[in-house]
Amino acid sequence: MSLKLLDGFCCQGGASMGYHQIGFVPYGIDINPQPHYPFPFHRGDVIQVLATLNAGGAIDFTHKDGTVEWLTLDQFVAAHMSPPCQAKTKAQKIMSRKHPRLIAPTRELLIESGLPYVIENVVPENEEKDDDPLIDPIELCGAMFGLGTYRHRLFESNMPITAPDHPAHTVRTTKMGRPPVDGEFMHVVGNFSGVEQAKKAMGISWMTRDGLRESIPPAYTHHIGRQLMAQLVGVAA
């Protein structure tokens, strides 16, 4: 049984890699070209792709060797979505930039699909004013997995998922824009310094600077994927 997983807004594949490591077969979708994404990829609008799949259509995915595979909704066992998070960050609000709210429409299409799903996003800068929130999410942190960054992220699912105990934040984080310091955690955002150190801190080897600052550590989806796998295999059995 091939456990194909649809990864929307995949960027360079941090989420996909964690699911891959636990046994899923990821297929990525992103509106931008993603030459560093390590798995079969479709360039397109994620909302439109989900609508096409829900309507019974097929989507083409290009493998690294150039072969093309057409897939329909019934060939996937689960979906992971990471809608753009800029609208929830302090920096974007300071610059008064407007960004689409995509969590709710993504969720609506995922519910329509009938697939087990996960939606990931940042912890909003102001939860009370968050106009596109996740529903009953768990929170994951790099300290839970022995990483070199805290990098809190929220995960909503229509399947039961849990988080490990959240350790106290006892390690100092290097200030943004400054070179990494031995013994400190990294803040991998914006034009951070130290790409190689960031790769080590996040458990990622293949990404560029742009990919790293947009990514989640694969350890997060490895943890979630293990829980999904146990439930899906149990259902299949």
N, C-alpha and C positions, 0 to 999 in steps of 0.2 A: 504494500500500500504506500503510494507516494503522497506524503503529507504536504501538499502545495499550500503555501501561505502568501497572500497578497499583501505587499508592503507599499502603502500609498504615501506620497510625499517622502520618498525614500532617501533623497539626497545621495550621499556616498556610501550608505549601507550599514551604519552602526547598529540599527535595530535588526536588520536582516541577518547580520553576522551572528548575533546572539541566538536567534531562532535556528539558524543553520547549525550552530554548534550543538544544539540539543536534538537535532534530527529532522527539522522542518526543511522544506525546499522552497526558498524565497523567490518571489517574482516581484520586481520593483516597478513602480510608476512614479514619474516626476515630470513636471512641466518643462524642466530645464534638462539639457544634455547632461548625463552623468557618466563620463568615461571611466571614472574610478569605481563605479558601483560594480561589485564582484560577481553579480548573479544575472540571470536573464532580466531584460529591461524593456519597458515600453515608455516612450516619451509621449506624454499627453496630459491633459487636464484630468486630475483624479476624480473630480465630481462627475465629469462626463463619462469617464471610464466606468465608474460604479453604476451610473444610470444605464449604460449600454449593457453591462453584464446582467443587471437586474431585469432588463427587457429581453433577455435571451440571446444577446449578441455575443460575438467572440472578439477577443483582443489579441493582437500579435505581440509576442515578446521575442527579442533578439538575444541569443546566447552569445557568450564571449567568442565562440568560434564562427560567428556569423550566421548560424542556422536560425531559422524563424519558427516559432511554435505558436499556434493559435489555441487559446484556451477560453472555455466558457465558465460560468459561475459554478456549475456543479463539479468542476474539477479542483476547486479549492476547498480546503477544510477549515480555514480560519483567515482572518484579516487583521492587519496592524496598520493604524493610520497615525501620522504625526503632522497634523495641520500646522501651517506656519504660525509662529507664536509671537511675532513682533508686536502685535497689538497689545500684548499683555506686559511688555517690558517698559521699564522706567525710561530708558534711553530714547525709545521711539516716541513716548508721550512728551518728553522734553522738546523733541524736534517737531512735534505736532504733525507727525505723519499719520495718514490714515491707512489702515490695512483691513482686508476683508475678514469677517468672522466666519470661519469655516467649520468649527467643531459641530455645531448643531446640524447643518446640512449634511455633513459627513455621517454623523450618527444616524440621521433619518434614513439615509441610503443603506447603511450597514444593517439597521434593524430590518429594512425591507428585504435585504439579501438573505436573511436567516442564518448567516454565518456567525460562529463565535468570533468576537472581535475585541480588540484592545485599541484605545485611543490614548495617545501620549501627548503631554504638553508641559510647559513650564509652570512653576508656581507663580501665579499672577502677582504683580507688584502691589495691587490693592484688591484683595479678594472680595470685599464688599461692593466694589464697583465693577467687578468682572461681569460683562454682559454676554459672555459666551463660555460659561463654565463647564468643566467636566462634572459628571454625576458620581458621587460617592467614590472618589479616586483613592488609591493607595499612593504613598509617597516613597520613592526610592532615593538613596543617597550613596555616593561613592564609598563612603566610610563603611557601609554595610558589607562591601565586597573587597576590601583591602586595596582600593584604588588610591591614586594620588590627587584626587579632586573630590569636592563634596557634590557639586552638580545635581542639585535636587530636581527631580522630575515627578510629575503626577501621571497616573495610569488608571483609566476607567476601563471596565470590562463588563460584558454581560455574562461572564463566567466567574465563579468564585476565585479570587486571587488574594494573596496575603503578602505583606512585607516582612522582612526580618526585623529584629529589634534595631532601633535607631541609636547608634552609639553617640556619646557626647562628642562634640566638636572640640577636640583638644589640640589639634595641629593648626598652626597659623597658616593663612593663605597669603601667598605673595600678591602684593597689590597689582591691579591691572596696569599693563604697560611696562612693568619692571621685569628684568630678566629673572628666570626661576632661581630660587635659592634652595640648596640642598636642605632637606628636612622640612620644607614647607610644601603645602598643597598648592596646586595651580588653579587659576581662574581662567578657563579657556574660553574667552569671549573676545569679540572685536579683533583688533590688530594686536593680539597677544604676542609676547616674545617666547621663543623656544619651542619650535614645532616638534623637534625630536623628543623633548621632555614631555610635551603634551601628549604625544602618541603613547609614551610609556605610562603617563598618569592615567590615561583613559582606557588602556588595554587595546589600542588600535595601532595597526602597523602600516596601512595602505593609503591613508587619506592625505590630502593636501591641507594647508591651513584653513581654507574656506570650508572644507568638509568637517574638520575637527570642531570648529566653533559652532557648527550647526548640529552636531551629532549628539547622540546619547551613547554612553559606553555599552558595548555588547553584553556586559555582565548583567545589565538590567533586564534585557529581553531573554537572556539565558535563564534567569531566575523565573520570569513570568512564563517563558516557554516550557519549562519543566512542569509547571502546574497545568498549563493547557494540554500538554502532551499526555499527562496522566489521565486527564478527564476524557480527552478525545479517544485515546486507545481503549479506555474502559467502555466508552460508548460503542466503539467499533466491535469490541469483543462480545 
